Amino acid sequence: MAIFWGGQDTVPNHEYFLEDLKGKAKFYKLDTYEHLDFLYSKSAHEEVYEDVIQIINEGCNVNKY
């Protein structure tokens, strides 16, 4: 599981998911991002989407049960 979150985001409870999912997920923090920047930022393609695509592609190479 990969979780992308913004350092300027005030919507989710960061402390909760960081602690609860510790060791179960990889976290990607973008310090200057707010909640909707992941959708609307002009730099989201370079800063987020390329990483998401890479993570998905790597997951597709994992052997299925």
Order of alpha helices (4+ residues) and beta strands (2+ residues): beta-alpha-beta-alpha-alpha
